[in-house]
Amino acid sequence: MKSGFIVLLRHGIAEDRTADQRDEERRLTGEGQRRMKQIGRSLATIFPKAEAIYSSPLIRCIETSEALAKAYGELGVETTDALRPAADTSEFRRLLSNAPARFAIFVGHEPNLTRIMLDLTQTKTDSPIALKKGGCYGVALEGSSGSLEWVLPPRVLRKLE
């Protein structure tokens, strides 16, 4: 890994699970879309150095990433299986080591994002921690490890706008 800073962002509020819809097809709700636009503008203000957005290929993450991309203006969205719900932290580490960007946003799912943060920061905990939908971790990277710089819940991000 190289030095830099990453944001691990959980997707916005999505449609409820139903028996007749695959999990991969669940979209953001109207409220989820509205909130992610606000959160995207706030992230663009507090993390202006973002060079790339990587997203899980599930539609709710793609829609979240598109809201971020609009807030940043010129950033594209690259989908990756390393951010799928069942992905292993080793897949994320490979993505991170091969990514050209040193400052990036990764949009994914819980509990994967928390596992990634704990792995990068080499933190062990028995306490249950998880991001709310639209919440994020900010992790500074140095060599093969990282340090958790901040955790921002969605309500704080929306108020920063």
KOLZA-926747 format. One line per field, with one value per residue (C-alpha): z, y, x; residue in three letters. Coordinates in Angstrom, 2 decimals, always signed. Example, Ala and Ser with C-alpha at 12.3 -4.5 7.8 and 13.67 -1.06 7.14 Angstrom:
// KOLZA-926747
up	(+7.80;+7.14)
north	(-4.50;-1.06)
east	(+12.30;+13.67)
residu	(ALA;SER)
// end
This chain:
// KOLZA-926747
up	(+0.00;-0.53;+1.73;+1.25;+2.63;+1.91;+2.80;+3.36;+2.75;+3.30;+0.60;+1.21;+2.31;-0.06;-0.80;+1.64;+0.75;-0.90;-2.01;-5.66;-5.96;-5.89;-3.36;-6.19;-7.70;-4.64;-5.44;-3.25;-2.03;-2.82;+0.67;+0.16;-3.08;-1.49;+1.52;-0.59;-2.63;+0.64;+1.90;-1.44;-1.22;+2.36;+1.46;-1.44;+1.06;+3.78;+1.44;-1.66;-2.68;-3.79;-7.05;-7.58;-6.50;-6.33;-5.87;-5.19;-8.36;-6.52;-7.80;-4.44;-4.25;-7.86;-7.26;-4.09;-6.05;-8.84;-6.29;-5.04;-8.55;-9.28;-6.10;-7.11;-10.69;-12.70;-10.84;-12.53;-10.78;-11.11;-9.94;-8.29;-6.84;-3.96;-2.44;-2.85;+0.38;+0.52;-0.43;+1.78;+3.20;+1.19;-2.01;-0.80;+0.04;-3.52;-4.93;-2.74;-3.69;-7.42;-7.40;-8.89;-6.66;-3.28;-2.20;-2.90;-1.78;-1.56;-1.49;-0.08;+2.50;+6.15;+7.86;+5.17;+5.50;+9.24;+8.72;+6.16;+8.55;+11.41;+9.15;+7.83;+11.29;+12.82;+15.45;+17.46;+19.17;+20.79;+20.69;+17.92;+15.60;+12.24;+9.93;+9.44;+5.84;+4.45;+7.22;+6.62;+8.02;+7.13;+7.16;+6.72;+5.03;+5.59;+4.17;+5.03;+7.79;+8.42;+11.22;+11.75;+11.53;+11.80;+11.79;+10.46;+10.85;+8.08;+10.24;+10.77;+7.09;+6.10;+8.51;+7.10;+3.73)
north	(+0.00;+3.56;+6.52;+8.53;+8.89;+6.93;+7.23;+4.08;+5.09;+2.96;+3.25;+5.31;+4.18;+1.45;-0.29;-3.00;-6.59;-8.44;-12.03;-11.03;-8.76;-9.82;-8.03;-6.77;-4.90;-2.89;+0.82;+3.89;+5.23;+8.82;+9.80;+7.84;+9.73;+13.10;+12.38;+11.09;+14.31;+16.24;+13.85;+14.05;+17.85;+17.63;+15.06;+17.20;+20.02;+18.04;+15.69;+17.79;+15.77;+12.71;+11.38;+8.37;+6.68;+2.88;+1.18;-2.19;-3.30;-3.46;-0.79;+0.99;+1.55;+2.67;+5.20;+6.40;+6.73;+8.66;+11.19;+11.60;+11.94;+14.77;+16.56;+16.29;+17.33;+15.35;+12.07;+8.86;+5.72;+2.39;-0.72;-3.55;-6.93;-6.18;-4.11;-6.71;-7.77;-11.14;-9.85;-10.63;-7.96;-9.46;-8.56;-4.97;-4.85;-6.02;-3.32;-0.70;-1.72;-1.67;+1.54;+4.51;+7.02;+7.92;+9.76;+7.77;+7.00;+3.40;+2.81;-0.49;-2.43;-3.31;-5.26;-5.33;-1.68;-2.03;-5.22;-3.37;-0.43;-2.79;-4.71;-1.58;-0.06;-3.43;-2.95;-5.76;-5.15;-7.14;-4.13;-4.10;-1.19;-0.45;+2.45;+3.72;+4.07;+7.11;+7.10;+6.86;+6.19;+8.36;+6.34;+7.72;+5.19;+4.79;+1.76;-1.44;+0.02;+2.81;+4.94;+5.85;+9.64;+10.07;+8.44;+10.57;+9.50;+10.55;+13.10;+15.01;+14.85;+16.21;+19.15;+20.08;+20.86)
east	(+0.00;+1.05;+0.51;-2.65;-6.15;-9.31;-12.96;-15.01;-18.64;-21.72;-24.39;-27.52;-30.96;-32.17;-35.44;-36.45;-35.70;-38.55;-38.98;-39.44;-36.38;-32.74;-30.55;-28.31;-31.26;-32.31;-32.16;-31.85;-35.17;-36.15;-35.00;-31.77;-31.07;-31.79;-29.59;-26.71;-26.74;-26.33;-23.65;-21.82;-21.63;-20.35;-17.70;-16.54;-16.01;-14.21;-12.32;-11.62;-8.53;-10.51;-9.05;-11.31;-14.53;-14.70;-18.05;-19.57;-21.39;-24.74;-27.15;-27.60;-23.84;-23.62;-26.41;-24.62;-21.37;-23.08;-24.37;-20.78;-19.42;-21.87;-20.81;-17.15;-17.78;-15.25;-14.76;-15.84;-17.04;-15.25;-17.09;-15.21;-16.09;-13.68;-16.52;-19.31;-21.07;-19.27;-15.81;-12.84;-10.52;-7.64;-9.54;-9.81;-6.09;-5.30;-7.58;-5.94;-2.40;-3.25;-5.31;-3.44;-5.26;-3.78;-6.94;-10.09;-13.63;-14.80;-18.56;-19.74;-21.69;-21.72;-20.27;-17.55;-16.52;-16.03;-13.99;-11.85;-11.31;-10.39;-8.00;-6.29;-5.91;-4.93;-7.61;-9.16;-12.46;-15.23;-17.55;-20.15;-19.46;-21.04;-21.69;-25.20;-26.34;-24.52;-21.90;-18.17;-14.72;-11.73;-8.50;-4.98;-2.68;+1.02;+2.77;+0.91;-1.24;-3.68;-5.01;-8.63;-8.82;-12.58;-15.98;-18.82;-22.43;-24.83;-26.66;-23.39;-22.49;-25.90;-25.55;-22.12;-23.61)
residu	(MET;LYS;SER;GLY;PHE;ILE;VAL;LEU;LEU;ARG;HIS;GLY;ILE;ALA;GLU;ASP;ARG;THR;ALA;ASP;GLN;ARG;ASP;GLU;GLU;ARG;ARG;LEU;THR;GLY;GLU;GLY;GLN;ARG;ARG;MET;LYS;GLN;ILE;GLY;ARG;SER;LEU;ALA;THR;ILE;PHE;PRO;LYS;ALA;GLU;ALA;ILE;TYR;SER;SER;PRO;LEU;ILE;ARG;CYS;ILE;GLU;THR;SER;GLU;ALA;LEU;ALA;LYS;ALA;TYR;GLY;GLU;LEU;GLY;VAL;GLU;THR;THR;ASP;ALA;LEU;ARG;PRO;ALA;ALA;ASP;THR;SER;GLU;PHE;ARG;ARG;LEU;LEU;SER;ASN;ALA;PRO;ALA;ARG;PHE;ALA;ILE;PHE;VAL;GLY;HIS;GLU;PRO;ASN;LEU;THR;ARG;ILE;MET;LEU;ASP;LEU;THR;GLN;THR;LYS;THR;ASP;SER;PRO;ILE;ALA;LEU;LYS;LYS;GLY;GLY;CYS;TYR;GLY;VAL;ALA;LEU;GLU;GLY;SER;SER;GLY;SER;LEU;GLU;TRP;VAL;LEU;PRO;PRO;ARG;VAL;LEU;ARG;LYS;LEU;GLU)
// end
